[in-house]
Amino acid sequence: MIDLIRGNEILVVGMARSGVAAAEVLAGGGASKITITDRKPEGELQEALIKLKRYPQIKIVAGDHPSDLVTADLSVIIKSPGVPPNLEIFKKAEKLGIPIRSEIELAYHFLRAPLVGITGTNGKTTTTALVAEMLKKARFDPVEAAGNIGNPLSGLVGKFSAQGLIVAELSSFQLENICHFRPFVAVWLNFAEDHLDYHGNLERYFQAKSRIFENQVASDYAVLNADDHAVAGLAGKYKATVLWFGRKPVSSGCGVDGGLIKLYNGEANPVNICSVSELALPGEHNLENALAAATAAWAAGADPESIGLVLQTFKAIEHRLELVRTFNGVDYINDSKGTNPGATIKALSSFPGKKIVLIAGGKEKGADFTELAEVIRREVRLLVLLGETKDKIAKAVDKTGFDHYRFVATLEEAVYLAAHEAKKGDVVMLSPACASWDMFNDYEERGKKFKESVSQMVTNYLLSGVQKHDSQT
């Protein structure tokens, strides 16, 4: 990869955080000319422009991805993860035999610290953060969570010690265009339908995820979900040593027995970590995340005591089942990271005994909402729908006989309607089951808007003189 950079002409497609970080790495790596392109106009790219204009070898093309940027003079194209793969610019590159690589592949060739890689349809961000905290608690230093979690791998180049550990959240978008990328611990959490608009079909999505293991060697570790048929079926197909996690005892890895989370090491006696009831994060899906994180951190060298302490104290990360506020006896939960039906199903199952006012809908990704509709019928008091997919989700719930749904135009309107309809003891939850790009730049912006809207709603109620019980967290 480095041979493709020094003295060569390179194209970077996409000017989000990873694209900008990649361009900076290329500039530092000796590329003679770097062109970076984005469909957004310059007016929406000011932060990126300020960073990149200090590099004389970087040319910025905003407002489109013109295909004439691809010429035989290019040595490689670096593709940002959010850029659709079917653009004319990539078709032309393939015809000319120009390799297309992801930003994580570029970063891998410059980083010297070992990598723990985590992929899966749901739970990646939480598990990545858990593993990083476990390694920090076990006194590894430095430790950094990066990748799809919002901190590009390329951003660590030149700033991270070779003695440290990097825990990387890896999406299928990032993994699809790797070549040599190799984590010494690779985790696949689970597999469900998602991103069909990007990959075209479920098989291609699965193949992209599978690439996390393809460059591993026998001394590396592949951490697999024993309870997920698709993921478990990968055992023996790659060179790495397999470790398991699951809700029952496992041969090697992390499992549950008698309500206790335990580490298993072949014939040796299992080591108790903590009880399931002591987990700080609520929900069955977070038990899965905890088991996966414990296995990965253990494989990376963390001690059982440090692993257990983190599991008992770790709080929810922003935008993932995040308790925003309790007002008038109603919990307001920000699960903006729930960007597919499977994630929202797990979120709805995290509050047993409570009725939920669910705010859902967003960018169309080709998802099937049939299973989610059945869960909504059982768990939801009122469904508030917005975005591109509102009609599609409504049709899915109609087929179950559920008709307690309303359409809104904005997230602010959704919050006020939800607050009006929720009863004491209910949960108002934003868990869209869709991407955010129809109305927001990303799930983070959507989640922050939800939190702002909840805060404004509470302020307006209090200013109106209505006496309501308020407990802020």
C-alpha positions in Angstrom: 0.0 0.0 0.0 2.8 2.5 0.9 4.3 1.8 -2.5 1.1 3.0 -4.1 1.3 6.3 -2.2 4.8 7.7 -2.4 5.3 10.0 -5.4 1.9 9.0 -6.8 -1.5 10.6 -7.7 -4.4 9.5 -5.5 -8.1 10.1 -5.3 -10.1 10.3 -2.1 -13.9 10.0 -2.4 -15.8 11.5 0.5 -14.9 14.4 2.8 -16.4 13.3 6.1 -14.1 12.7 9.0 -12.5 9.5 7.6 -12.0 11.0 4.2 -10.3 14.1 5.6 -8.1 12.0 7.9 -7.2 9.8 5.0 -6.1 12.8 2.9 -3.9 14.0 5.7 -2.2 10.6 6.0 -1.6 10.5 2.2 -0.1 14.0 2.3 2.2 13.0 5.2 3.0 9.7 3.4 4.5 11.4 0.3 1.8 11.4 -2.3 2.6 13.8 -5.1 -1.0 14.8 -5.8 -4.2 14.1 -3.8 -7.7 15.0 -5.1 -10.5 14.7 -2.6 -14.1 15.0 -3.8 -17.5 15.3 -2.1 -21.1 15.8 -3.4 -21.7 18.5 -0.8 -21.1 22.1 -1.9 -18.1 23.9 -0.4 -20.5 25.9 1.9 -21.3 22.7 3.8 -17.7 21.6 4.0 -16.0 24.5 5.7 -14.5 22.5 8.6 -12.9 20.0 6.2 -11.7 22.8 3.8 -9.9 24.6 6.7 -8.0 21.4 7.5 -7.1 20.4 4.0 -6.2 23.8 2.4 -2.9 23.9 4.3 -1.6 21.0 2.2 -0.4 22.2 -1.2 -0.6 18.8 -2.8 -4.4 18.4 -2.0 -6.9 19.5 -4.6 -10.5 19.8 -3.4 -13.5 19.1 -5.7 -16.9 19.9 -4.1 -20.4 19.6 -5.4 -20.1 16.3 -7.3 -18.0 13.2 -8.0 -17.1 13.8 -11.6 -16.0 10.7 -13.4 -13.2 12.6 -15.2 -11.3 12.6 -11.9 -10.5 9.0 -12.6 -7.6 8.7 -15.0 -4.9 6.1 -15.7 -2.5 8.3 -13.7 -4.2 7.3 -10.4 -2.4 4.6 -8.3 -5.3 4.0 -5.9 -8.6 5.4 -4.8 -9.5 5.7 -1.1 -13.2 5.3 -0.6 -14.9 6.8 2.5 -17.4 4.3 4.1 -20.5 6.3 3.6 -20.1 6.7 -0.2 -22.3 4.4 -2.3 -20.3 1.8 -4.1 -22.2 2.0 -7.4 -21.1 5.4 -8.5 -19.8 5.9 -12.0 -16.5 7.0 -10.6 -15.9 3.5 -9.2 -17.1 1.7 -12.3 -14.6 3.7 -14.4 -11.8 2.8 -11.9 -12.6 -0.9 -12.2 -12.4 -0.7 -16.0 -9.0 0.9 -15.7 -7.8 -1.6 -13.1 -7.3 1.1 -10.4 -7.5 -0.5 -6.9 -10.2 0.9 -4.6 -9.3 0.7 -0.9 -11.0 1.7 2.3 -9.7 4.3 4.8 -9.1 1.6 7.4 -6.8 -0.3 4.9 -4.8 2.9 4.4 -4.5 3.5 8.2 -3.5 -0.1 8.8 -0.3 0.3 6.8 0.8 3.3 8.9 -0.3 2.2 12.4 2.1 0.1 14.4 -0.1 -0.7 17.4 -2.1 -4.0 17.4 -5.8 -3.9 16.6 -8.9 -5.4 18.1 -11.6 -5.3 15.5 -15.3 -5.5 16.2 -18.1 -5.9 13.6 -21.7 -7.1 13.6 -25.1 -5.8 12.6 -25.9 -4.5 16.1 -24.0 -3.7 19.3 -20.7 -2.6 17.7 -20.4 0.7 19.4 -21.2 -0.4 22.9 -18.9 -3.5 22.6 -16.1 -1.4 21.2 -16.4 1.0 24.1 -16.6 -1.8 26.6 -13.4 -3.5 25.3 -11.5 -0.2 25.4 -12.5 0.4 29.0 -11.6 -3.2 30.0 -8.1 -2.8 28.5 -7.7 0.6 30.2 -8.7 -0.9 33.5 -6.2 -3.7 33.0 -3.5 -0.9 32.7 -2.8 -1.1 29.0 -1.6 2.3 27.9 -2.4 4.0 25.6 -5.8 2.5 24.5 -8.0 4.2 21.9 -11.5 3.3 20.6 -11.6 4.2 16.9 -13.1 3.4 13.5 -16.8 3.6 12.9 -17.3 4.8 16.5 -16.6 8.3 15.2 -12.8 8.5 15.5 -11.2 7.5 12.2 -8.3 5.1 12.3 -6.3 7.4 10.0 -6.7 10.1 12.7 -4.4 8.0 14.9 -1.5 7.8 12.4 1.5 9.6 13.9 -0.2 10.2 17.2 -0.4 6.7 18.7 2.3 4.6 20.4 3.3 1.2 19.0 3.0 -0.1 22.6 -0.7 0.8 22.8 -3.9 -1.1 21.7 -6.5 0.2 19.3 -10.1 -1.1 19.5 -11.8 -0.5 16.2 -15.5 -0.6 15.4 -15.7 -1.9 11.8 -18.7 -1.6 9.5 -19.3 -3.6 6.4 -18.7 -0.5 4.4 -15.2 -0.3 5.7 -14.4 -4.0 5.5 -15.6 -4.4 1.9 -12.5 -2.6 0.5 -9.7 -4.0 2.6 -6.7 -6.0 1.2 -4.2 -6.7 4.0 -6.1 -5.3 7.1 -5.6 -7.6 10.0 -6.8 -7.3 13.6 -5.1 -9.8 16.0 -8.5 -10.1 17.8 -11.5 -10.0 15.5 -15.1 -10.1 16.8 -18.3 -10.8 14.9 -21.2 -10.0 17.2 -24.3 -11.0 15.2 -25.8 -10.9 11.8 -29.2 -9.6 10.6 -30.6 -8.0 7.5 -29.2 -4.4 7.0 -27.7 -2.2 4.4 -29.4 -3.9 1.4 -29.5 -0.6 -0.4 -25.7 -0.5 -0.2 -24.6 -4.1 -0.7 -27.5 -5.1 -3.0 -28.3 -8.4 -1.3 -27.8 -10.2 2.0 -25.0 -12.5 0.7 -22.8 -9.6 -0.3 -23.4 -7.9 3.1 -22.4 -11.2 4.8 -19.3 -11.5 2.7 -18.2 -8.0 3.5 -18.5 -8.6 7.2 -16.6 -11.9 6.9 -13.5 -10.1 5.6 -12.6 -9.1 9.1 -11.1 -12.7 9.5 -9.5 -13.3 6.1 -6.0 -12.0 6.9 -5.7 -13.5 10.4 -3.1 -16.2 11.2 -3.2 -19.1 13.7 -1.8 -16.9 16.5 -4.7 -14.5 16.2 -8.2 -14.9 17.7 -11.6 -15.0 16.0 -14.4 -14.3 18.5 -17.7 -15.8 17.4 -21.3 -15.7 18.7 -22.3 -19.3 19.6 -25.9 -18.2 19.7 -26.0 -16.8 16.1 -26.3 -19.6 13.5 -24.8 -17.5 10.6 -21.8 -16.3 12.7 -21.1 -19.6 14.4 -21.0 -21.3 11.0 -17.7 -19.5 10.2 -15.8 -21.7 12.7 -13.0 -23.5 11.0 -13.2 -21.5 7.8 -10.3 -19.2 8.7 -6.8 -19.6 10.3 -7.3 -17.8 13.6 -8.0 -19.6 16.9 -11.7 -19.5 17.6 -13.1 -18.2 20.9 -16.8 -18.3 21.7 -19.3 -16.2 23.5 -22.8 -17.2 24.3 -25.6 -17.5 26.9 -24.5 -21.0 27.9 -21.2 -22.6 28.9 -18.7 -22.6 26.0 -15.5 -24.6 25.3 -13.2 -21.6 25.2 -14.3 -18.0 25.6 -17.1 -16.4 27.7 -20.4 -18.0 28.6 -23.1 -18.1 31.3 -23.8 -20.8 33.8 -26.2 -20.6 36.8 -26.6 -16.9 36.3 -22.8 -16.3 36.4 -20.7 -14.9 33.6 -17.6 -17.1 33.3 -14.4 -17.3 31.3 -13.7 -20.8 29.9 -10.2 -22.0 28.9 -10.5 -25.6 27.6 -10.0 -28.2 30.3 -9.1 -25.6 33.0 -11.7 -24.6 35.6 -13.8 -21.6 34.5 -13.2 -18.2 36.1 -16.1 -16.3 37.5 -16.4 -12.7 36.2 -19.6 -11.4 37.8 -23.3 -12.4 37.9 -25.7 -11.4 35.1 -27.7 -9.4 37.6 -24.7 -7.2 38.3 -24.4 -6.0 34.7 -24.6 -2.2 34.6 -26.1 -2.1 31.1 -29.8 -3.2 30.8 -31.3 -5.5 28.2 -30.6 -9.0 26.7 -28.7 -7.5 23.8 -26.3 -5.9 26.3 -25.7 -9.3 27.9 -24.5 -10.4 24.4 -22.4 -7.3 24.1 -20.9 -7.9 27.6 -20.0 -11.5 26.8 -18.4 -10.5 23.5 -16.4 -7.7 25.1 -15.2 -10.0 27.9 -14.0 -12.5 25.4 -12.2 -10.0 23.2 -10.6 -8.2 26.1 -9.4 -11.5 27.6 -7.9 -12.5 24.3 -6.1 -9.2 24.1 -4.6 -9.7 27.6 -7.0 -8.1 30.1 -7.3 -9.8 33.5 -10.7 -11.3 34.7 -10.9 -8.8 37.6 -10.7 -5.8 35.4 -13.2 -7.3 33.0 -15.7 -7.8 35.8 -15.3 -4.4 37.3 -16.1 -2.7 33.9 -19.1 -4.9 33.3 -20.5 -3.8 36.7 -19.9 -0.1 36.3 -20.0 0.8 32.6 -22.8 3.2 31.7 -24.6 3.5 28.4 -22.8 5.5 25.7 -24.4 8.4 24.0 -27.2 7.6 21.5 -27.5 3.9 22.5 -30.3 3.4 25.0 -29.2 6.6 26.7 -31.4 7.9 29.5 -31.9 11.5 28.6 -34.3 12.5 31.4 -37.2 11.4 33.5 -40.1 13.8 33.5 -43.6 13.3 34.9 -42.8 9.7 35.6 -41.8 9.0 32.0 -38.3 8.0 30.9 -37.0 9.6 27.7 -34.5 7.2 25.9 -32.2 8.2 23.1 -31.4 5.2 20.9 -30.6 7.1 17.7 -27.9 4.5 17.0 -30.7 2.0 16.4 -30.4 2.3 12.6 -32.0 -1.1 11.6 -35.0 -3.1 12.6 -33.0 -5.6 14.6 -31.5 -2.9 16.8 -34.9 -1.4 17.5 -36.3 -4.9 18.3 -33.6 -5.3 20.9 -34.2 -1.8 22.3 -38.0 -2.5 22.7 -37.1 -5.7 24.6 -35.0 -3.8 27.1 -37.8 -2.4 29.2 -39.9 -5.4 30.4 -43.2 -4.5 32.0 -43.2 -1.0 30.6 -45.2 0.4 27.6 -43.3 2.3 25.1 -44.1 5.3 22.9 -41.8 4.7 20.0 -40.4 7.4 17.6 -39.3 5.6 14.4 -38.6 6.1 10.8 -35.8 7.6 8.6 -33.8 6.9 5.5 -34.9 3.9 3.3 -32.3 1.1 3.3 -34.4 -1.7 1.8 -35.2 -3.2 5.2 -38.0 -5.6 6.0 -40.1 -4.3 8.9 -42.3 -7.4 9.3 -40.6 -8.8 12.5 -40.3 -5.3 14.0 -44.0 -4.7 13.4 -44.9 -7.8 15.5 -42.8 -6.5 18.4 -44.4 -3.1 18.1 -47.8 -4.7 18.4 -46.8 -6.3 21.7 -44.6 -3.6 23.3 -45.7 -0.2 22.0 -48.5 2.1 23.3 -48.1 4.6 20.4 -45.9 4.6 17.3 -44.8 8.0 16.1 -43.5 7.9 12.5 -41.5 10.3 10.4 -39.0 10.3 7.5 -38.8 8.4 4.2 -39.9 5.1 5.7 -43.0 6.2 7.6 -45.5 4.8 5.2 -43.6 1.5 4.8 -43.4 1.0 8.6 -47.1 1.9 8.8 -48.1 -0.7 6.2 -46.1 -3.3 8.1 -47.8 -2.6 11.4 -51.2 -2.5 9.7 -50.8 -6.1 8.7 -50.5 -7.0 12.5 -53.7 -5.2 13.3 -51.8 -2.4 15.2 -53.3 1.0 14.4 -52.0 3.2 17.2 -49.7 5.2 15.0 -49.4 8.9 14.0 -47.4 10.7 11.4 -45.3 13.8 12.1 -43.1 16.0 10.0 -40.2 16.8 12.4 -38.5 15.2 15.4 -39.5 18.1 17.6 -43.2 17.4 16.8 -42.6 13.7 17.5 -41.3 14.5 21.0 -44.2 16.8 21.9 -46.8 14.3 20.6 -45.0 11.4 22.5 -44.9 13.5 25.7 -48.6 14.3 25.4 -49.6 10.6 24.9 -47.2 8.9 27.4 -48.5 7.8 30.8 -46.7 7.7 34.0 -44.3 4.7 34.1 -44.0 4.6 30.2 -40.9 5.0 28.1 -40.6 7.5 25.3 -37.9 6.2 23.0 -36.3 7.3 19.8 -35.1 4.1 18.1 -35.7 4.8 14.4 -34.8 1.4 12.9 -33.5 3.4 9.9 -30.6 5.5 8.9 -30.7 9.3 9.5 -29.6 10.7 6.2 -33.0 11.8 5.0 -33.3 14.4 7.7 -29.9 14.6 9.4 -26.2 14.3 8.7 -25.8 11.3 10.9 -27.3 9.4 13.9 -25.4 11.7 16.3 -27.0 14.8 15.0 -30.4 13.1 15.2 -29.8 12.0 18.7 -28.6 15.4 19.8 -31.7 16.9 18.2 -33.9 14.5 20.2 -32.2 15.4 23.4 -32.5 19.1 22.7 -36.2 18.7 21.9 -36.8 16.8 25.2 -35.1 19.5 27.1 -37.1 22.2 25.4 -40.3 20.3 25.9 -39.6 20.1 29.7 -38.7 23.8 29.9 -41.9 24.8 28.1 -44.0 22.6 30.5 -42.4 24.1 33.5 -42.7 27.7 32.2 -46.4 27.1 31.5 -46.8 26.7 35.3 -48.0 23.1 35.0 -46.9 21.3 38.2 -45.2 18.0 37.2 -42.8 15.7 39.0 -39.4 16.1 37.5 -36.3 13.9 38.1 -33.3 14.8 36.0 -30.5 12.3 35.4 
